[in-house]
Amino acid sequence: MSGAMEVELLCLPGSPWSSKAMWILSLCKLPFQKRPFEPMVDEVWLRYKLKLWPWQWRFWQRLTVPVAIIREPAPKGTTVLTDSFDIAAWALARSSPSPSPEQVAQLRRWNALSDAVLNFGRADFVRAALKDVRVAVEVIAPPWMRKLPLLFSGLVMWVAVRVFAWKYADKNKESTREVVQEAMRQVSVALKSGKGRYLVEDRFSYADIVMAIAVNGLAPTEGALQFTIPRKFQSEPDDILAEFQDVKAWKEAIMKDLPDVLRIK
Ligand SMILES: N[C@@H](CCC(=O)N[C@@H](CS)C(=O)NCC(=O)O)C(=O)O
């Protein structure tokens, strides 16, 4: 390889976890090459990229994106990061000033809270797609598949949604409305304890990124690239964020800084 560092990001455009990685890499001005991953279709390709083989235990484990493959000149060589938080921690460690271990631990807690909210969104999506497969066709089917007759795309998505529901059954069970509302209360308290613009130390941080992405899954901002259940498939407009107008307003302000890579072109 040449002397420069290269970051290859295996990602699912529209997935909030991939958005977390793309936002922080963009913010830290670390250029990356996007390699889109399609669930199910690219499972073997993902394992090939991670150099996993069928005789290895990890080959059969649940793997997720984003994955960053970072190639740096010797002696560093190649680093593979398989979690969005690890990608963020890596990017932040290279930025200036880099966060202290305490600050990283605090960001990790916000990230866990954002995951709890995102898991609720995913469970909600699975419920809606199990009821009506067109939700899956419209939201997660790749563009080429959406052009095919519903008989075909619907069948593929029917299977995909059931595999997905099975894969995430444990996480889906934990993701309740109460978990989301408790998370929103924590955001609200953090905003009130500062000047109301940011969650940590009155300045923009990864905590704002991950929580804004999580809130956006429940109340989408127009033009932001993120999987959400289309309104026409939602039977009763039930606003889980009704009590948290302050959180919604904060999220809208944060989304103004969305990098171009996360905007629908
Ligand atoms: N802890 C992981 C979670 C990422 C995650 O859940 N990714 C989902 C995106 S929908 C995924 O890759 N799903 C693919 C699959 O389950 O087949 C992270 O933050 O990177």
The ligand as a MOL file (V3000), in Angstrom:
LIG
                    3D

  0  0  0     0  0            999 V3000
M  V30 BEGIN CTAB
M  V30 COUNTS 20 19 0 0 0
M  V30 BEGIN ATOM
M  V30 1 N -23.1600 -2.9170 18.2040 0
M  V30 2 C -23.1670 -2.7760 16.8360 0
M  V30 3 C -24.5850 -2.9290 16.2860 0
M  V30 4 C -24.6620 -2.7300 14.8250 0
M  V30 5 C -25.9380 -3.3270 14.2250 0
M  V30 6 O -26.8540 -3.7570 14.9210 0
M  V30 7 N -25.9330 -3.3760 12.8750 0
M  V30 8 C -27.0510 -3.9230 12.1470 0
M  V30 9 C -27.5670 -2.8450 11.2670 0
M  V30 10 S -29.2810 -3.0350 10.9370 0
M  V30 11 C -26.5850 -5.0430 11.2330 0
M  V30 12 O -25.4660 -5.0660 10.7930 0
M  V30 13 N -27.4510 -5.9400 10.8810 0
M  V30 14 C -27.1450 -6.9100 9.8860 0
M  V30 15 C -27.7600 -8.1880 10.1880 0
M  V30 16 O -28.1890 -8.3830 11.3240 0
M  V30 17 O -27.8030 -9.0050 9.2850 0
M  V30 18 C -22.5570 -1.4190 16.4610 0
M  V30 19 O -22.8550 -0.4060 17.1170 0
M  V30 20 O -21.7430 -1.3990 15.5460 0
M  V30 END ATOM
M  V30 BEGIN BOND
M  V30 1 1 1 2
M  V30 2 1 2 3
M  V30 3 1 2 18
M  V30 4 1 3 4
M  V30 5 1 4 5
M  V30 6 2 5 6
M  V30 7 1 5 7
M  V30 8 1 7 8
M  V30 9 1 8 9
M  V30 10 1 8 11
M  V30 11 1 9 10
M  V30 12 2 11 12
M  V30 13 1 11 13
M  V30 14 1 13 14
M  V30 15 1 14 15
M  V30 16 2 15 16
M  V30 17 1 15 17
M  V30 18 2 18 19
M  V30 19 1 18 20
M  V30 END BOND
M  V30 END CTAB
M  END
